[in-house]
Amino acid sequence: MDILYAYFITFGWAIVGSVSMGLGLVISLMIFNRLTPGVDEWKLIREGSIPMAIIMAAVIIACGVVVASAIRP
C-alpha cells in the first residue's frame, strides 16, 4: 500500500510541475514580449531568424529551470 501512495504522490508532483511550467512559460513569454516593444518575435521566427529563435529558446529554458527548482520537494 505504501508503494501505491508513493506513486500517487509522484503523479501529483508531475501534474503540479506540468501546470506550473505551462503557466510560467506563458507569463514569461508575455513579459518578454512586453520588454521588447516594436519587435514581433514570432514573425521573425516564422521568417527563419535563428538568433531570435535562440533567444526565445533561452527564455523557455530559463523558465523551465526556475520552475524545476521551485517544485523540487
N, C-alpha and C positions, 0 to 999 in steps of 0.2 A: 504494500500500500504506500510505503514511503517513496518508492520509485515513481509511482503514478503522480503523487503530489509534486515531486521534483519536475516531472515533465510538464505539469500544468503551470508551475512557476516559470519554467523556461519559455513555454509558449506565451505566457503573459508578457514577459520581458521582450519577446520578439515582436509582439503586437505593439507594445509601447514604443519600442525602437523604430518600428516602421512608421507609425503615425507621427512621432516627433521628428523623424527625419524628413518626412513629407512636408510637414508644416514649416520646419526650419528652412528647408530648401526654398519653398515658396516665399517666405518672408525675406530671406537673404537675397534672393534674386530681385524682389521688389525694391529692396533698399539699394542694391547695386544699380538698378535701373534709375532710381531717383538721384543717385550720386553722379550719374553720367548723363546730364541733360544734353539733348541735341545729338545723341548717338543712339541709333537703333541697332542694338546688339544682334537681335535675331535676324534682321535684314542682312547685316554684314556676314553672319554665319551662313545664311542661305546662299549668299553670293560667293562663298568659298574663302572667307577671310580666316586663315589659320591662326594668326595672332589673337583675334577676338575669340575664336573657339578655345584656345589655350587659356585665356583669361577666364572665360566662363567655366571651363573645367576646373580651374584652380579655385574659383568661388564655390563650386559644388563640393569639391573635395574638402575644402576648409570647413564647410558646413557639416559635412559628414564626420570629420574629426571632432568637432565641438560636440555634436550630438552623441557620438560614441563615448566620449569621456564623461558626458553628463549622465548617461543611463547605465553605465557600468556599475554593477552592485558592489 
